[in-house]
Amino acid sequence: MSKRRMLFMARLEPRHVDEYVYFHKQVWPELLDAYQRSGITQISCFLHGCDLIVYSEVDAEIYEREKDALSQNPVELRWQSLMKSFRDPAAEERQFEEVFYMPPVA
């Protein structure tokens, strides 16, 4: 398996932070299933005030093959629409490119 790590940053509207956290304490099982089928092996969401960072790891081969299908999956579309409603529309969303990785020590 070839892993790929991705990082995404956005800003939430202050009035939606609690709601964002609420939904992430009970992520829909069918969404998690769709992510796993698409090669997503790990997702972590971090908040600092309204600043959001989402870290994910994917099986690159599966993800490249399945990411278009995931982007059309009705559950994913519903979830992303909901999550977008929590974001600050004035803040720029950013994706970061990995330039260094220290693998776990065995």
MDTraj code that builds the backbone (N, CA, C; nanometers):
import mdtraj as md
import numpy as np

residues = "MET SER LYS ARG ARG MET LEU PHE MET ALA ARG LEU GLU PRO ARG HIS VAL ASP GLU TYR VAL TYR PHE HIS LYS GLN VAL TRP PRO GLU LEU LEU ASP ALA TYR GLN ARG SER GLY ILE THR GLN ILE SER CYS PHE LEU HIS GLY CYS ASP LEU ILE VAL TYR SER GLU VAL ASP ALA GLU ILE TYR GLU ARG GLU LYS ASP ALA LEU SER GLN ASN PRO VAL GLU LEU ARG TRP GLN SER LEU MET LYS SER PHE ARG ASP PRO ALA ALA GLU GLU ARG GLN PHE GLU GLU VAL PHE TYR MET PRO PRO VAL ALA".split()
xyz = np.array([
    [0.0844, -0.1179, 0.0000],
    [0.0000, 0.0000, 0.0000],
    [0.0888, 0.1241, 0.0000],
    [0.0616, 0.2142, -0.0919],
    [0.1342, 0.3410, -0.0927],
    [0.0465, 0.4469, -0.0270],
    [0.0954, 0.5005, 0.0825],
    [0.0202, 0.5997, 0.1585],
    [0.0423, 0.7389, 0.1029],
    [-0.0614, 0.8183, 0.1148],
    [-0.0526, 0.9600, 0.0821],
    [-0.1173, 1.0345, 0.1988],
    [-0.0521, 1.1381, 0.2464],
    [-0.1034, 1.2182, 0.3562],
    [-0.1469, 1.3534, 0.3014],
    [-0.2615, 1.4015, 0.3506],
    [-0.3152, 1.5284, 0.3017],
    [-0.3563, 1.6156, 0.4193],
    [-0.3466, 1.7462, 0.4010],
    [-0.3837, 1.8417, 0.5037],
    [-0.4676, 1.9522, 0.4396],
    [-0.5761, 1.9855, 0.5061],
    [-0.6704, 2.0869, 0.4588],
    [-0.6952, 2.1825, 0.5743],
    [-0.7031, 2.3117, 0.5440],
    [-0.7281, 2.4097, 0.6479],
    [-0.8431, 2.4999, 0.6056],
    [-0.9307, 2.5305, 0.7011],
    [-1.0426, 2.6218, 0.6775],
    [-1.0723, 2.6942, 0.8086],
    [-1.1659, 2.7849, 0.8041],
    [-1.2090, 2.8572, 0.9237],
    [-1.3604, 2.8415, 0.9358],
    [-1.4043, 2.8111, 1.0571],
    [-1.5468, 2.7988, 1.0836],
    [-1.6020, 2.9330, 1.1294],
    [-1.7298, 2.9527, 1.1062],
    [-1.7953, 3.0697, 1.1635],
    [-1.8102, 3.0438, 1.3135],
    [-1.7797, 3.1422, 1.3966],
    [-1.7850, 3.1210, 1.5426],
    [-1.9181, 3.0625, 1.5901],
    [-2.0272, 3.1033, 1.5304],
    [-2.1584, 3.0551, 1.5754],
    [-2.1832, 2.9092, 1.5394],
    [-2.0957, 2.8487, 1.4557],
    [-2.1160, 2.7106, 1.4125],
    [-2.0167, 2.6108, 1.4719],
    [-1.9231, 2.6565, 1.5536],
    [-1.8200, 2.5674, 1.6070],
    [-1.8814, 2.4526, 1.6864],
    [-1.9726, 2.4822, 1.7774],
    [-2.0332, 2.3768, 1.8592],
    [-2.1092, 2.2758, 1.7740],
    [-2.1775, 2.3246, 1.6720],
    [-2.2524, 2.2359, 1.5825],
    [-2.1569, 2.1467, 1.5022],
    [-2.0460, 2.2024, 1.4584],
    [-1.9448, 2.1253, 1.3864],
    [-1.8928, 2.0112, 1.4748],
    [-1.8595, 2.0447, 1.5991],
    [-1.8099, 1.9439, 1.6934],
    [-1.9176, 1.8386, 1.7180],
    [-2.0411, 1.8813, 1.7355],
    [-2.1531, 1.7883, 1.7583],
    [-2.1610, 1.6841, 1.6466],
    [-2.1581, 1.7277, 1.5223],
    [-2.1683, 1.6332, 1.4109],
    [-2.0476, 1.5403, 1.4028],
    [-1.9313, 1.5889, 1.4432],
    [-1.8124, 1.5042, 1.4368],
    [-1.8025, 1.4063, 1.5527],
    [-1.8859, 1.4214, 1.6521],
    [-1.8927, 1.3213, 1.7588],
    [-1.9841, 1.2065, 1.7203],
    [-2.0546, 1.2202, 1.6086],
    [-2.1448, 1.1154, 1.5629],
    [-2.1474, 1.1106, 1.4094],
    [-2.0288, 1.0957, 1.3505],
    [-2.0187, 1.0896, 1.2044],
    [-2.1018, 0.9712, 1.1546],
    [-2.1737, 0.9945, 1.0472],
    [-2.2629, 0.8927, 0.9921],
    [-2.1854, 0.7662, 0.9541],
    [-2.2283, 0.6499, 0.9993],
    [-2.1594, 0.5242, 0.9654],
    [-2.1502, 0.5002, 0.8149],
    [-2.2527, 0.5390, 0.7400],
    [-2.2480, 0.5184, 0.5944],
    [-2.1443, 0.6085, 0.5280],
    [-2.1130, 0.7229, 0.5905],
    [-2.0071, 0.8092, 0.5392],
    [-1.8711, 0.7457, 0.5656],
    [-1.8519, 0.6946, 0.6873],
    [-1.7256, 0.6275, 0.7196],
    [-1.7025, 0.5081, 0.6280],
    [-1.8081, 0.4349, 0.5981],
    [-1.7984, 0.3218, 0.5065],
    [-1.7571, 0.3677, 0.3667],
    [-1.8175, 0.4748, 0.3192],
    [-1.7825, 0.5286, 0.1871],
    [-1.6368, 0.5736, 0.1844],
    [-1.5900, 0.6363, 0.2924],
    [-1.4504, 0.6789, 0.2988],
    [-1.3571, 0.5583, 0.2934],
    [-1.3880, 0.4564, 0.3711],
    [-1.3022, 0.3375, 0.3733],
    [-1.2983, 0.2700, 0.2367],
    [-1.4123, 0.2606, 0.1697],
    [-1.4155, 0.2000, 0.0356],
    [-1.3362, 0.2824, -0.0657],
    [-1.3214, 0.4109, -0.0381],
    [-1.2487, 0.5002, -0.1277],
    [-1.0996, 0.5061, -0.0979],
    [-1.0541, 0.4260, -0.0027],
    [-0.9114, 0.4216, 0.0274],
    [-0.8678, 0.5172, 0.1359],
    [-0.9609, 0.5882, 0.1988],
    [-0.9245, 0.6770, 0.3094],
    [-0.9078, 0.5898, 0.4328],
    [-0.7877, 0.5916, 0.4880],
    [-0.7569, 0.5030, 0.6010],
    [-0.7571, 0.5755, 0.7347],
    [-0.7493, 0.7084, 0.7305],
    [-0.7418, 0.7829, 0.8555],
    [-0.7825, 0.9275, 0.8307],
    [-0.8617, 0.9819, 0.9226],
    [-0.8972, 1.1244, 0.9196],
    [-0.8926, 1.1761, 1.0629],
    [-0.8328, 1.2924, 1.0797],
    [-0.8339, 1.3614, 1.2086],
    [-0.8707, 1.5063, 1.1838],
    [-0.9605, 1.5597, 1.2668],
    [-0.9988, 1.7001, 1.2591],
    [-0.9499, 1.7693, 1.3860],
    [-0.8867, 1.8844, 1.3692],
    [-0.8338, 1.9611, 1.4817],
    [-0.8924, 2.1016, 1.4777],
    [-0.9317, 2.1518, 1.5936],
    [-0.9839, 2.2874, 1.6051],
    [-0.8992, 2.3690, 1.7014],
    [-0.8756, 2.4924, 1.6648],
    [-0.8167, 2.5914, 1.7544],
    [-0.9032, 2.7150, 1.7375],
    [-0.9945, 2.7356, 1.8317],
    [-1.0928, 2.8434, 1.8141],
    [-1.1798, 2.8100, 1.6942],
    [-1.1724, 2.8920, 1.5924],
    [-1.2494, 2.8701, 1.4690],
    [-1.1644, 2.8103, 1.3573],
    [-1.0345, 2.7976, 1.3819],
    [-0.9439, 2.7440, 1.2795],
    [-0.9514, 2.5919, 1.2784],
    [-0.9755, 2.5373, 1.1613],
    [-0.9942, 2.3941, 1.1421],
    [-0.8819, 2.3383, 1.0564],
    [-0.8243, 2.2278, 1.1007],
    [-0.7272, 2.1531, 1.0205],
    [-0.7770, 2.0104, 1.0118],
    [-0.7808, 1.9584, 0.8897],
    [-0.8217, 1.8198, 0.8666],
    [-0.7027, 1.7467, 0.8057],
    [-0.6601, 1.6417, 0.8731],
    [-0.5494, 1.5570, 0.8282],
    [-0.6078, 1.4234, 0.7849],
    [-0.5626, 1.3736, 0.6716],
    [-0.6096, 1.2419, 0.6280],
    [-0.4955, 1.1639, 0.5641],
    [-0.5090, 1.0324, 0.5736],
    [-0.4179, 0.9410, 0.5058],
    [-0.5019, 0.8530, 0.4162],
    [-0.4479, 0.8270, 0.2979],
    [-0.5197, 0.7435, 0.2023],
    [-0.4264, 0.6386, 0.1448],
    [-0.4866, 0.5283, 0.1023],
    [-0.4156, 0.4326, 0.0176],
    [-0.4203, 0.4962, -0.1206],
    [-0.3067, 0.5456, -0.1675],
    [-0.3018, 0.6276, -0.2886],
    [-0.3607, 0.5579, -0.4105],
    [-0.3333, 0.4305, -0.4261],
    [-0.3833, 0.3587, -0.5439],
    [-0.5355, 0.3504, -0.5438],
    [-0.5922, 0.3117, -0.4304],
    [-0.7384, 0.3016, -0.4211],
    [-0.8013, 0.4404, -0.4312],
    [-0.7459, 0.5373, -0.3604],
    [-0.8025, 0.6717, -0.3584],
    [-0.8048, 0.7334, -0.4988],
    [-0.6954, 0.7211, -0.5712],
    [-0.6914, 0.7774, -0.7073],
    [-0.7971, 0.7135, -0.7967],
    [-0.8212, 0.5871, -0.7761],
    [-0.9199, 0.5149, -0.8565],
    [-1.0631, 0.5499, -0.8149],
    [-1.0846, 0.5783, -0.6862],
    [-1.2204, 0.5928, -0.6323],
    [-1.2623, 0.7356, -0.5956],
    [-1.1705, 0.8320, -0.6013],
    [-1.2051, 0.9655, -0.5515],
    [-1.3166, 1.0327, -0.6304],
    [-1.3250, 1.0084, -0.7609],
    [-1.4341, 1.0677, -0.8385],
    [-1.5683, 1.0084, -0.7983],
    [-1.5719, 0.8773, -0.7758],
    [-1.6956, 0.8136, -0.7309],
    [-1.7350, 0.8665, -0.5932],
    [-1.6382, 0.8859, -0.5045],
    [-1.6673, 0.9394, -0.3722],
    [-1.7267, 1.0793, -0.3842],
    [-1.6722, 1.1605, -0.4724],
    [-1.7206, 1.2979, -0.4855],
    [-1.8641, 1.3046, -0.5379],
    [-1.9138, 1.1942, -0.5944],
    [-2.0521, 1.1880, -0.6436],
    [-2.1433, 1.1071, -0.5518],
    [-2.0863, 1.0487, -0.4468],
    [-2.1641, 0.9677, -0.3539],
    [-2.2652, 1.0585, -0.2807],
    [-2.3949, 1.0227, -0.2807],
    [-2.4961, 1.1087, -0.2177],
    [-2.4695, 1.1374, -0.0692],
    [-2.4153, 1.0418, 0.0035],
    [-2.3854, 1.0636, 0.1457],
    [-2.2725, 1.1655, 0.1602],
    [-2.1689, 1.1527, 0.0793],
    [-2.0571, 1.2480, 0.0812],
    [-2.1056, 1.3868, 0.0404],
    [-2.1878, 1.3948, -0.0616],
    [-2.2399, 1.5245, -0.1055],
    [-2.3217, 1.5913, 0.0053],
    [-2.4045, 1.5139, 0.0746],
    [-2.4858, 1.5671, 0.1837],
    [-2.3968, 1.6160, 0.2986],
    [-2.2956, 1.5340, 0.3346],
    [-2.2045, 1.5697, 0.4442],
    [-2.1254, 1.6957, 0.4094],
    [-2.0682, 1.7009, 0.2900],
    [-1.9868, 1.8168, 0.2522],
    [-2.0701, 1.9438, 0.2442],
    [-2.1939, 1.9319, 0.2006],
    [-2.2839, 2.0472, 0.1977],
    [-2.3097, 2.0976, 0.3403],
    [-2.3320, 2.0054, 0.4318],
    [-2.3535, 2.0415, 0.5718],
    [-2.2286, 2.1069, 0.6297],
    [-2.1113, 2.0470, 0.6058],
    [-1.9874, 2.1009, 0.6616],
    [-1.9569, 2.2386, 0.6020],
    [-1.9843, 2.2561, 0.4747],
    [-1.9588, 2.3856, 0.4107],
    [-2.0441, 2.4948, 0.4751],
    [-2.1636, 2.4589, 0.5221],
    [-2.2510, 2.5588, 0.5844],
    [-2.1941, 2.6101, 0.7164],
    [-2.0989, 2.5396, 0.7762],
    [-2.0375, 2.5820, 0.9013],
    [-1.9159, 2.6718, 0.8792],
    [-1.8618, 2.6717, 0.7587],
    [-1.7377, 2.7447, 0.7306],
    [-1.7633, 2.8932, 0.7089],
    [-1.6621, 2.9694, 0.7396],
    [-1.6644, 3.1131, 0.7166],
    [-1.6419, 3.1366, 0.5675],
    [-1.7417, 3.1886, 0.4956],
    [-1.7265, 3.2055, 0.3509],
    [-1.6213, 3.3095, 0.3129],
    [-1.5852, 3.3966, 0.4057],
    [-1.4843, 3.4986, 0.3757],
    [-1.3420, 3.4459, 0.3907],
    [-1.3275, 3.3311, 0.4563],
    [-1.1938, 3.2761, 0.4803],
    [-1.1544, 3.1834, 0.3658],
    [-1.0293, 3.1899, 0.3303],
    [-0.9767, 3.1060, 0.2229],
    [-0.9525, 2.9636, 0.2731],
    [-0.9982, 2.8655, 0.1951],
    [-0.9684, 2.7252, 0.2247],
    [-0.8332, 2.6943, 0.1625],
    [-0.7550, 2.6113, 0.2315],
    [-0.6197, 2.5811, 0.1821],
    [-0.5923, 2.4322, 0.1911],
    [-0.5225, 2.3825, 0.0909],
    [-0.4697, 2.2466, 0.0947],
    [-0.3181, 2.2592, 0.0927],
    [-0.2536, 2.1733, 0.1701],
    [-0.1090, 2.1801, 0.1844],
    [-0.0427, 2.0596, 0.1196],
    [0.0749, 2.0842, 0.0649],
    [0.1550, 1.9760, 0.0075],
    [0.2575, 1.9323, 0.1108],
    [0.2688, 1.8029, 0.1285],
    [0.3664, 1.7495, 0.2235],
    [0.5076, 1.7634, 0.1649],
    [0.5990, 1.8178, 0.2440],
    [0.7369, 1.8302, 0.1997],
    [0.8345, 1.7519, 0.2861],
    [0.7871, 1.7023, 0.4014],
    [0.8720, 1.6208, 0.4868],
    [0.7835, 1.5275, 0.5673],
    [0.8332, 1.4064, 0.5885],
    [0.7633, 1.3073, 0.6715],
    [0.8656, 1.2235, 0.7442],
    [0.8544, 1.2138, 0.8750],
    [0.9396, 1.1250, 0.9532],
    [0.8553, 1.0029, 0.9865],
    [0.8873, 0.8878, 0.9303],
    [0.8075, 0.7681, 0.9569],
    [0.8218, 0.7215, 1.1017],
    [0.7227, 0.6455, 1.1483],
    [0.7297, 0.5938, 1.2858],
    [0.8551, 0.5085, 1.3054],
    [0.9096, 0.5179, 1.4242],
    [1.0268, 0.4366, 1.4586],
    [0.9775, 0.2973, 1.4953],
    [1.0383, 0.1966, 1.4360],
    [0.9973, 0.0583, 1.4630],
    [1.0575, 0.0067, 1.5922],
])
top = md.Topology()
chain = top.add_chain()
for i, resn in enumerate(residues, 1):
    res = top.add_residue(resn, chain, resSeq=i)
    for name in ("N", "CA", "C"):
        top.add_atom(name, md.element.get_by_symbol(name[0]), res)
traj = md.Trajectory(xyz[None], top)
